[in-house]
Amino acid sequence: VSPCLSNPCKNGGNCYTNSNSFVCVCRDGWAGATCTEATTTAAPSVSPCASGPCRNGGRCYNSGDSYFCYCGPTNTYSGKNCEIVSSGMPSECQLSCGSGYCISTGSSLHPNACMCGSTVQPTIFDICDFIECENGGSCMKDSTTTDCFKCICVAGFTGKICETTITILPNECDPGCQNGGICIDNRCECNAGFTGNYCEIQGRCE
């Protein structure tokens, strides 16, 4: 059961699942774990992303007076600035934190934790602004997944971001079975007295 089902985020905040917990992304003027603390903090005059802190192709997004780096849906890189290579080797941080980042806590009981970039809640955003589904796929918000999104792939593609090509077998029944024939397992099964790939040939009675 998603922890966001109870709508814990107040004052128009968006809820995103984060492992077995949730993270609220608050609207401007609100902060706190559930967006209940009013703020009067003005937006910083210089963007925290201006210095380009995200490495390895990570995207930087302002988060109050701080920032967070989105390292991509494949989790090839992790860390606050996408500085940790995590593909092909055991990662020190085993959590997928969606738009946040994973840190090692040093605790044997809870060795990893998701951080959201700042103690100041980020302004409201759409997770699909961060995602580029490949091969014509489209992004859809999905709070039941760890990354809070899924890609809807077009025919012929699959994968987390529609990166994998799949083979589609041609329908041998096209343009359609004739003379009352029906398509079964991509082949026309003809009524008695008819033959051919599409049941188009009328045979003689024997």
N, C-alpha and C positions, 0 to 999 in steps of 0.2 A: 504494500500500500504506500503510495507516494506521500511523503510528509507534507507536501503542498496542498493536499486535498482539503485540509481544514482552513485554508486561506489565512495563514498566520501573518502575512504581510499587510500592514494597515496603510491607510492614506494613499491608496493607489499604487503601492509598491508591487513589483513582480516577484513571484516566488520561483526559485530554481532548485531542483534536487541536487544534493551535494553528498554523495555516498549515502548514508542512512539518515542524513539530516537535511537541512535546507538553508538557502541563502536568500535574503531579501535584497532586491535592488530597488532602492527608494527613488521617488520622484524628487526633483529639486525642492529644497526647503524642508526635507525630512531626512532623518538619520536613525541609527540604532539597529539592533538585531532584527526588529520587526517594524521599523519605520514609524516609531511612535515619538521620537524626539524632534521637536521643531528646531530648525537651524536658521541662522541669519548670516551664515558665512557667505561672503561674496565669492564669485568665481575668480580664480587666480588670473592675473593679467597676462602671465606667460604660461603657455601650455606646458604641463609636465612632460608631454611627449616631444617637446621641441628639441631636446637633446638626443633623440633617437636611441632610447635605452634598450629596445628589444633587439636581440641578436638572432641570427640564423633564420631570417625571414619572418620573425614574429611581428604581429601587428600591435601597435600601441594605441590604447584607448584611455582617455582622461577618466579619472576616478576621484572626484572631489579635488583636493589639493595634491593628489598623488596620481598614479597611473597603474594600469595592469597590462601585461603583455599576453596576447592570445597566440599560442605557439602552433595552433593548427589542430584539426580533428584527428590526425593520425598519431599524435603523441610521440613524434620523432624526437622532439626537444621538450624539455620541461625546465622548471626553475622560474624565479621571478622575472628574469630577463631572457628566457628561452636559451640559457647558456649550458644546460645539461643535456648531453646526448643520451637518449633513453631507448633508441631503437636497436634491436639486435643484442641487447645485453640487459641483465637484470638492473632495473632502475632502483636507486636508493629510495625513491619515493614511489610507492605503489598505488597512489590514488589518482584517479582521473578527475580533475577539478573543474572541468568545464571552462568558464571564462576566468577562473582564478588560477592559482599556481600551488604546487605541492611543495611542502617543506618536510625535512626530517626533523623530528622533535628530540631525538635522543632517548626517548622513553621506550622501554621494552614492552610495555602494555599497549601503548598507542604510538607506534614509531613514526607515523606520518600524520600530517594535518593539511587541510586545504586553507589557503589564505586568499583573501579577496582583493588584495592590492592596497588596502588602506583601511584605517579605522573610520574614515569618512566614507559613507556609502556612495557608490558611483551613481551618476544620473541614470535615468531609465534608458534601457537599450533593448534592441531586438537581437537575440542571439544569432539570427540568420544574417544580420549585417556582417558577422564575422566569418561566415561559412561560404566557401565556394564549392558547391557540388559540381562535379565534373561531368562532361559528356551530355550536357543539356538537362541534368537533374535539377530539381528545385528543393530548397531547404524549407523545412517545416518545424516550428517549435514543438517540442515533445518533452514535457516534464517527467515522463516515466523513464527516460534514458539518463545515464550519468552525465553526458555532455549537453543535455537539454535540447537536443535537436535530432532530426533524422532527415536524410536526403531521400526524396522520392525520385527514383531513377526512371528514365525512359526505357522503352523496350530494347533489350540487348545489352543492358548494363546492370551491374549490381555492386555491392560493397558499401562501406560506411559513407563514402563520398562519391559513389557511382564510378569508381575507378577501374572496375573489373569488367571486361567484355565477356558476355555469355553468347553462346551459339544458339540461334533460334532456328529450329528445323522448319523447312518450308511445309506448308499445308498442301499435301498432295491432292486434296479434294478441291482446291480452287481451280476453276471458277465455280464449282458446285456440282454435286451429284445430280444426274438427270433421271427422268422416268421413274421417280419414286425411290431411287437409291439413297442410302444414308451413309454418312461419313463416320467410320469407326477406325480409331488409331491412324488417322491421316490417310485412309484409303476408302474409296467408295465401295460399299457392299451393295451389289445390284439385286434387284428383284428377278425372279425367274423370267427367262426370255430375253434378258439384256446383259451385255458385256461391254468391255472397254474401260479405260481409266475413269471415265465419268458416267458409265452406264449409258453411253450415247449410241451404242450399236445394238440394234434389235436382231436377235438371232432367230433361226428357224426352229420350229418345234421338232423334237426328235421322237 
